[in-house]
Amino acid sequence: MADAVLIMQTIGNPDKYSLTSLGEKNADVDEVGNGVTNKNALAIQQYKLGLVDILPVQNR
């Protein structure tokens, strides 16, 4: 869940929080290639809850 929180913090307050280039690549788990968005944080939360079987999310 910390990963999802960091993604949201990075989106909400980019002056204070940031991801490394590897972190951005690893965080891009939904619509891969579209960058890090709140949909990535949601996908991670869904994975942790068992609603998604594998990351990156396939065929949504």
N, C-alpha and C positions, 0 to 999 in steps of 0.2 A: 504494500500500500504506500510505502514511502516513495516509491517511484512515481506513482500516480500523483501524489501530493507535490513532488518536486516539479513535475510537468505543469501542473496548474499554477504553482508559484512562479515558474519561469514565464508562463504566458501572462499572468496577472501583474507581475512586477519584474520586468526584464532588467531594470536598472540594478536590482538587488540580487536576483537569482539568474543563473545561466547553466547551460549544459555544455560539456565539451563536445567536440565533433563526434567522438565515439558515443557519447551519451545521446546525442541527437539521433544517430544512426540506430542505436539500440531502442530508443523510445518510439521510433516510427513503426508501430505495430498494427496500425489500421490505415488502409489506403496507402500502403507503402509507396514512398516517393513524393507524397504530398506535404512532407514536413511534419513537424510536431504540432499537434492541435489537441483540443480537449477530447476529441474522439479517441486519441491514443490513451489518455488517462482513463477514459471509460472502458476501453478494451482491456486494459490491465486490471481494473477493478472486476470486470466480468470474468476474467480468467481466474483471479483469486477466489471468486465466489463459485467457480465451477460451471459458469454459464457458457464459457468458451473453452474448448478443449485444447487449442494450440495457438501460439503466437508466432508469427504475425497472423492476424485474423484473415481467413480465406473466404472469398466469395460472399461478401455481405451485400 
